[in-house]
Amino acid sequence: MKTISQILINIKPCEVIGSTEREVSAIVFDSRKVSEKGGGVVYVAQRGTQTDGHLYIPQAVAAGASVVVCEELPTTCNPDVTYVRVEKADIALGRMAAELYGHPSRKLKLVGITGTNGKTTTVTLLHRLFTEMGHSTGLISTIVNKIKEREIPATHTTPDVVTLNELLSEMVAEGCEYCFMEVSSHAICQHRIEGLEFAGGIFSNITHDHLDFHKTFANYIQAKKAFFDSLPSTAFALTNVDDRNGMVMVQNTAAKVVRYGLQGAADIKGKIIENSFEGLQMQINGQEAFFCLSGRFNAYNLMAIYGAAVLLGQPAETVLTKMSSLNPAEGRFHVIRNGEGGVAIIDYAHTPDALKNVLSTIHDITCKGEEVLTVVGCGGNRDALKRPVMAEIACRESSRVILTSDNPRLEDPYEILKQMESGVPEECRRNVLTIENRHEAIKTACMMLRDHGVILIAGKGHEKYQDIQGTKHHFDDSEEVCLNWNIPYQH
């Protein structure tokens, strides 16, 4: 067990009241969790977007917190409690958590990926690849967290910094050599990766998303860039040179910069030879291989996976051989066939760029004139600016479109649909249906599809629920398609 002075070693407090030799057993930032941890609990009062943790200092002390870390001291201090005033509580939280858990990120090779699209596919397949190559590996992703093959449910793309250190500590204890994790822009801004030490960072791409949080695209870019700015000189920074912001991301990094791409000058150069629903035949650095992933956007994911593996010291030929047998991450361009020539694609595409990429891939694969019917919605309590844009892209790139609900959360689903309808081009209106009930929307699409056509059901992918007014109801797009086509459930 460590003392307060030990976990504060990388922090310069503004003021300390009380003993710093108290022993620390746990760190929490939710006052309701203090009593669960027993004695020796540090409560960190953070100023969040929804509430201010300083308001709950009295509750934390009453519940048994022996240390309070805050940016503003309470008017009355309990003599039995140590108070530590810091400039930024969220930064202090990350550094203290890393110290309490013994800096687990230093004891394995931690690789983070950030970008708008492709994060889940890349980390999931890197975890599978390194496992296939005989390495003990951890995973932190939107879908699931894993310690080797043991699954731990994921609640956020990037967990809070205490949970992160706890997960990494467990990985180290169980012998993991590597961990691959998604790094969201929210996590970067909220210092949820503070105190972690990365062996490498990957940039996939950046398009308009999360502007409800970042307010401007420039802020969003700066959030992503901050991850690379923080990488040490011992790390690598693997960037998509074909993205117009790919080199912006790494312009101030101390890490070794490595570029990948299909178009521009790159250290890892890819070329697509054939693209089908079965997968991609492509060259990477002159070596040809077949991969079980479809689409140009997945070609970029595959180059990122290859690049990261080689930069981590794995033999290039072994990497390509093992990569050729990797299947897509759950809910990412998942193909379902009805046995009569019809195809359904289940994909997590929930941003304008992701939707456009998936539809572009479908058009690259299908024969000219084949129907593409898109079922799409937009989530509630998220970036509203993309709603009409998503609808317009669906209409421009599809034969017919059904607008529907996709996790309306606390918003009125009909209001979300109205905002989407505002983006429907006038000339496309006769080919657009609005069906709020997602079950009915998918059923209608399955009934409407002509022979040899394609249905794209976008937005939910791996998710097994609809989030309506704070309650998650079971809902699985793949299950709905299979029920309507009367075929075995494919997941």
C-alpha positions, -999 to +999 in steps of 0.1 A: +000+000+000+013+035-008+011+067+011-003+100+000+032+115-005+041+086-027+011+089-050+017+127-052+053+122-064+045+135-100+022+163-088+030+198-075+001+206-050-008+242-045-016+235-009-017+206+015-036+205+048-030+174+071-007+145+070+007+131+037+018+098+054-017+083+054-019+050+035-040+050+003-060+019-007-082+034-035-089+065-056-125+075-065-141+105-082-177+095-074-186+102-038-211+074-038-183+048-042-163+059-012-181+036+013-176+006-011-138+008-008-133+007+030-105+028+046-077+048+029-099+063+001-088+093-019-118+113-032-109+135-063-133+164-069-135+170-106-154+197-125-174+178-150-197+187-179-228+176-159-219+184-123-191+197-101-174+171-078-166+198-053-203+199-043-200+163-030-169+167-008-190+167+024-207+134+013-174+119+004-159+128+039-191+116+056-187+083+038-152+078+051-128+095+026-095+101+044-080+123+016-097+149-006-080+162-037-097+193-052-091+226-070-109+247-043-108+239-006-141+237+013-148+265+038-146+240+066-119+213+067-123+181+088-092+177+110-092+139+104-090+144+067-060+154+045-069+180+019-047+185-013-054+215-035-042+211-071-045+233-102-062+206-123-079+177-106-084+156-137-046+157-145-038+149-108-063+120-109-045+103-139-010+107-124-021+095-090-039+065-105-008+055-125+013+058-093-011+038-071-012+009-096+026+010-102+026+024-137+013-007-155+015+010-189+053+009-185+053-029-180+037-038-214+036-022-248+006+000-250-006+012-284-034+037-288-054+045-319-074+077-324-095+090-353-131+093-363-135+059-380-117+026-379-106+025-343-126-006-332-116-026-363-080-018-359-076-026-322-098-057-324-078-072-352-044-062-337-055-081-305-065-111-326-033-109-347-009-108-317-029-136-300-026-157-332+012-150-332+014-164-297+015-132-276-005-125-244-025-094-254-050-070-239-077-051-256-096-019-247-124-011-272-159+002-278-172-033-280-154-052-252-123-051-230-102-082-230-074-096-208-061-123-232-094-141-240-113-131-209-139-105-217-149-076-195-179-055-207-171-021-221-191+010-211-171+037-229-148+038-259-121+048-235-127+040-198-120+065-170-083+067-160-087+047-127-104+019-145-078+020-172-049+016-148-068-012-130-073-030-163-037-025-173-025-037-139-046-069-143-032-074-178+004-071-164-004-095-136-017-121-161+014-118-183+002-096-211+030-082-233+008-059-254-024-039-251-042-022-280-067+005-270-091+030-286-084+066-276-114+088-280-113+126-284-134+129-253-109+109-233-080+131-245-098+163-235-109+149-202-073+137-194-085+100-192-051+089-206-031+112-183-002+092-167-002+064-193+029+058-213+024+046-249+047+026-271+029+038-302+000+058-315-020+054-347-041+080-366-068+066-388-087+096-402-107+126-391-141+139-403-169+159-387-182+142-355-187+149-318-192+187-325-218+186-297-188+182-274-160+200-292-181+228-307-158+233-337-139+210-361-107+229-352-111+219-315-118+183-326-086+182-346-066+197-317-080+171-293-068+142-316-034+160-322-028+163-284-025+126-282+004+126-306+019+157-290+022+137-258+040+106-272+076+101-260+106+099-284+107+061-277+072+057-293+061+055-329+034+077-345+018+058-374-004+082-395-027+080-425-009+102-450-039+102-474-060+121-448-056+158-452-049+161-415-027+131-413+006+150-412-010+178-390-014+152-363+023+144-361+039+178-368+048+184-332+053+148-320+086+136-305+077+100-316+091+083-347+067+092-376+057+065-401+032+071-429+008+047-445-015+052-475-029+042-509-022+074-527+006+097-514+042+090-507+042+065-478+065+043-458+038+016-458+023+016-493-009-002-501-026-011-534-061-026-539-062-053-566-097-066-561-126-057-538-156-080-532-181-090-504-157-118-496-128-095-490-098-076-504-069-087-526-042-061-521-005-054-519+012-040-489+048-029-495+049-051-526+037-083-509+003-096-522-023-111-498-060-117-495-079-103-465-114-112-452-124-075-450-141-055-477-138-019-489-113+008-494-117+021-458-107-014-446-076-012-468-065+017-446-073-003-414-052-032-427-022-010-435-024+004-399-025-031-385+004-042-406+024-011-398+018-013-360+028-050-359+060-044-379+069-014-358+064-036-327+091-059-340+070-086-357+083-102-389+065-087-420+059-121-437+044-137-406+022-106-400+007-108-435+002-145-433-017-142-400-036-111-411-051-130-441-072-152-418-085-124-396-123-118-397-139-084-394-148-069-360-184-075-349-208-052-366-183-038-391-194-046-427-210-078-416-225-096-446-257-116-444-270-135-475-307-146-478-299-175-502-318-159-531-292-134-542-301-107-516-274-093-493-277-073-461-247-053-447-248-045-410-224-017-402-217+007-373-214+037-397-228+065-376-209+095-391-213+111-425-179+099-437-183+063-424-217+061-441-203+074-474-174+050-472-196+020-467-220+030-495-190+036-517-177+001-510-211-014-518-211+004-551-176-007-559-186-043-554-221-045-568-230-046-605-242-014-621-280-010-617-283-033-586-305-018-560-290-004-527-316+002-500-303+021-469-318+020-435-303+048-413-310+069-383-291+092-360-285+090-322-301+113-297-282+136-274-253+137-299-241+160-327-273+172-343-255+189-372-247+156-389-284+145-391-294+162-423-259+154-438-264+117-430-298+117-447-285+135-478-256+111-482-279+081-479-302+096-505-275+105-530-258+071-527-289+047-525-317+036-547-342+039-518-338+051-482-357+044-449-351+069-421-356+054-387-346+056-350-311+048-337-307+052-300-329+083-295-318+084-259-336+113-241-347+131-273-380+128-292-373+104-320-397+122-343-378+154-339-345+137-348-362+123-379-376+158-389-340+171-387-329+142-409-357+148-434-345+184-438-314+170-456-333+149-481-328+164-516-361+174-533-355+150-562-350+121-538-382+125-517-403+099-536-377+073-528-376+080-490-397+065-463-397+075-426-405+047-402-397+056-366-399+020-353-366+004-362-381-031-362-407-021-387-381-002-408-359-033-412-389-055-418-401-032-446-366-031-461-364-069-462-398-070-479-390-043-504-356-056-515-355-069-551-335-100-561-297-095-560-301-061-543-283-049-511-297-035-479-273-014-458-285-012-421-263+015-407-256+030-373-257+003-347-234-025-359-224-045-328-249-029-305-276-052-290-299-025-277-320+006-284-315+033-259-349+050-253-356+074-225-327+061-204-337+024-208-318+000-230-342-024-248-328-055-266-324-049-303-300-065-327-300-055-364-285-088-375-311-107-356-339-086-371-327-094-407-323-131-401-358-133-385-373-115-415-355-136-440-362-168-420-325-178-419-303-189-390-291-160-368-257-148-381-236-127-358 
